[in-house]
């Protein structure tokens, strides 16, 4: 059996905790590897390495740090297929989607190449007579990232690119379900010229997470995962005095108004609902249809579902792969099974032929539930699978009210041809990322990514300008170079300007 280990001080380090977890190929259901699960001592060793590497990396010139990011950009670009193949093998997503994940991650490295510009401070000459004031942003120290299974390459890149470029050293705790991409990224960073010890990977579970949250030498934690764990990470990490940004789960709504192009809306709902088997935090999981067009829209969506090709992600024609584990597949299928008993209408049941014709793989075909309403578990829970729920509303106002009453606020989309209503929507909706005729409005890397309400705990959004803020702290210097002969004792605040 393959073994997936840690990366500490510039090399693979085999675990010695005696604990491992199985890693599966979701398309076959077979175990492909054992991943080490770090002990407290192994986390401590990674943090100690990062702390040792910190002074030199922090003192490395901005232009050299940018150069390392430029090299990393070239290496990720040259290794797109290798990274994507690992994602398909362990996550299950189809290759085209995996390549898209790499591309969206790469954007963040490209953004970090501009770090000399991003870290420019302000300067006020002659703030008082003979006094200049200037601001600088300095790295925090050793920072950690804890990442989810659904984007094993992109989400780490959201974090480490800016963190390293700003002069921090980094400890990554990837998802134990698909850990291999983290090691390939560690190798590429080493090839890019990042000194040993600046980027470390500890494979692990709750034990490693808890040690990271409590570790006195870790200054900040970036987390992406489900809402209950995000809340836990935020509370425990901040209690330990750390800066924490913890991005949680989602229930993304797509509101379709009667004037929308319904074919375009149906294409978007199917793409955003079932892409990556619905295992995206920005997946559309609730279609909010104004009653007058609901029947027609549901019909167009179910027509399209019938043509989706489900199968192993490694086969180029397939559009949707398996779910991450057999347990998760069964959990998702349970929502479909119980939906009609709760009052919903099962328009398409993905459990029919649910193995995608692929034996023991963790496949579940797309499902469409109509007449879903708040209070039903299919509406209230984040299902995180290929299940799209349709909620019917009477009007735009009812749709907006529904969306704003939802406890999550990650992404939302509006489909309309009325620019005035779209503007009203973006003004009034209580959601962090809004798409106007765009179903998955993931911001480009020079903006920042973050939801509202139960989708984010903390003050800073992820990556982009807010990422730079998160991984640095401000210092303001007030300086003067007076003639010592004019010096005198003065116990007061200056009265004159
Ligand atoms: P998860 O919360 O189960 O795991 C995330 C990380 O936390 C993993 O590294 C895992 O090892 C660790 N973890 C799990 N249980 C823990 C515990 N009890 N104590 C401490 N650490 C623990 O999430 P997941 O299933 O890997 O990923 C899917 C979830 O992530 C979905 O809810 C999805 O919406 C969310 N997500 C959110 C975003 C976003 O940007 N808001 C992006 C991607 C995924």
Boltz pocket constraint, residues with backbone or C-beta under 6 A from the ligand:
constraints:
  - pocket:
      binder: B
      contacts: [[A, 146], [A, 147], [A, 148], [A, 149], [A, 150], [A, 151], [A, 173], [A, 174], [A, 175], [A, 176], [A, 204], [A, 205], [A, 206], [A, 209], [A, 210], [A, 224], [A, 225], [A, 226], [A, 227], [A, 229], [A, 230], [A, 247], [A, 248], [A, 249], [A, 250], [A, 280], [A, 281], [A, 382], [A, 384], [A, 410], [A, 451], [A, 455]]
      max_distance: 6.0
